[in-house]
Amino acid sequence: MTVRAAEEEADARARACLTAVAPPGDLWLGELLAEYGAARVWAELVAGRPAPSAPHEEGAPNGPEEASRLERRWARWSARAGRVDPDGLLSDSAEAGIRFVAPGDPEWPGRLESLDLPGGRRSHGLWVRGRGDLRHLCLRSVALVGARAATPYGEHVAAELAYGLAERSVVVVSGGAYGIDGAAHRAAQAAGNTVVVLACGLDVDYPRGHAGLFAEVARRGVLVSERPVRSTPRAPDFLIRNRLIAALTPGTVVVEAGRRSGALNTAAHAAELNRALMAVPGPVTSALSVGCHVLLRDWQAMCVTCADDVVAQVVPLGEEGAGPPRLDAALDADTRRVLDSVPRKGAGTATIAARSEGTLEGTMRALGMLAAAGLVERCSTGWRTPR
Amino acid sequence: MTVRAAEEEADARARACLTAVAPPGDLWLGELLAEYGAARVWAELVAGRPAPSAPHEEGAPNGPEEASRLERRWARWSARAGRVDPDGLLSDSAEAGIRFVAPGDPEWPGRLESLDLPGGRRSHGLWVRGRGDLRHLCLRSVALVGARAATPYGEHVAAELAYGLAERSVVVVSGGAYGIDGAAHRAAQAAGNTVVVLACGLDVDYPRGHAGLFAEVARRGVLVSERPVRSTPRAPDFLIRNRLIAALTPGTVVVEAGRRSGALNTAAHAAELNRALMAVPGPVTSALSVGCHVLLRDWQAMCVTCADDVVAQVVPLGEEGAGPPRLDAALDADTRRVLDSVPRKGAGTATIAARSEGTLEGTMRALGMLAAAGLVERCSTGWRTPR
């Protein structure tokens, strides 16, 4: 392993651990990571040392009150960091089929760079589960979001749109809730792939009734979260998760939303990020369409009624029907070595790591990427090359 | 009667007769009227003389084919003019409670001037039935249009909007068809006034089932048409009528419309005339909302879901709730004399004409305007001043 690769791995490992101590999208943490690197920040936290720079937050007044608020935040993270077992976190994740993707990794979605602007609440790293490749799935994608307590009309329209988009090789990105999210994923599964963005750990299966759907998505698509295994969802997590749904896609369609629906929060993020904002109209007599009509009336959302309308908004002219680009990637030496170590009839991760002379984590991440590209696949004994 | 008043009356009388020979909105007739005046044009037609100017039509190629086409048109009008009995036309109309309103009359709606632009198919005169004053009713108005074969959803929304608009002192303008038109008028009647724009003579009651509704509208609002008594509607009349609905109002709302609905023709006129164009969304699964969604998607129509949304588009800021301005008109001498000749207990039109020393037609028109202003009203013996 080169020095650079080792550094990158240490950075990714530190970022993975940081997901267990700091909330997703924390602005100050983003600043610290940009300035000192994740490995350094993590080391200081674990050692219980003070923050590497005078605490201040982008855009926030830098008074003594603010400083002491950030000091308390650092102390809280530090206390949590002391309880994190990095190897355990990574091996538990690997066992649950969950890999960690850090900024700069081949699977990191380029669109997330739009969150790097001030106030953009950048993502510090993503947990990913499933055989799809997150970056490639998002290239030609659209977010379909809407109410949890959707009407039959809303679920019908979500399913029609999602199926139509999947048929047109557009990947559907949504949350994991009942209602519009579930209807969209289920229909898209029938003709293509989906990306589920969760506000909890990817082993948590929240809501419970969607465990089967999530397992199905993982077979060809991916589930994504900024929170580590075993994290149960808390209310603010859904809002911070919504920015990710908007950021991963070139456009967001709100299928059905009440006046205060969380889908409008996703819509606001899409508008902020200059993504196409679309809304499906519905009966003006339906409380669950009020949010969509507000988007049409006051937010200049585009009125969309079918998959073709959506494709016209998000797919550049001339690219219709092209399908997502394939990963016939120029693999780096480490990943190539891992691929060469995967036998036809299959082997466990530890065996492959030993054969490729890599670390367990590095091998896990490489296998995840290879699986996403369809170059290796899961089998009863671990991993094998596809028939 | 002054020379000027006599000239105006002759012009109005000629225009009334012209509605019986030429189609509404005829571009060439509009040119001839502007250049030679209606009395001269009518006289030439009746006398069977050639058109007063070399036949050519605004914007049309002036080749020999075009010229002979216009000559044939003139000959057709001339033949019809020979069969028109002007006194009979006016007295039949008066008997049916129908007055003629010519450009420049106090009741002529100012907004129709927007049709005077080239290609605008200006109106040559309007037949009006009912006690409302057309000009004043249109000042604070909105067109509500939509499909004849409306769904229960569409009729419900039309009624809700119309009632809400009437409550806010906004006059509803629409056609006279079943479906959206009828639902809108009926609901608006409950709280305010409406203007029915018909494509047939105002005594024809088309469709038959709306005879009662039209009688009800006439009690406080008005019915309008460019076609004389006894004219039955022909297909092209509906399209030319639609421009009038759009032109009379500061904005048009399409409540429900299929892909090829006539309401989209009204919407196109509204857009051409720079009027506010609004559409009510509906279920994307409904064929009767497809037209509305096309307007929202491709025509930049404003998405409206309630009367307040509509008022925000058509009523200038600061004028909300002001109500239509009242006619405390500075009456001209002739009209004042007619008003002074109307007894408390009522008298017939001929009696009033004799007492005011005016012509029968002039008195009829004056009475119509006075009724519109609420200064006289119908009674069993003819006309009286209100209690």
Interface residues (C-beta under 8 A of the other chain):
Chain A: Y153 H156 V157 V280 P281 G282 P283 V284 T285 S289 V290 C292 H293 L296 R297 M302 C303 V304 T305 C306 D309
Chain B: Y153 H156 V157 V280 P281 G282 P283 V284 T285 S289 V290 C292 H293 L296 R297 M302 C303 V304 T305 C306 D309
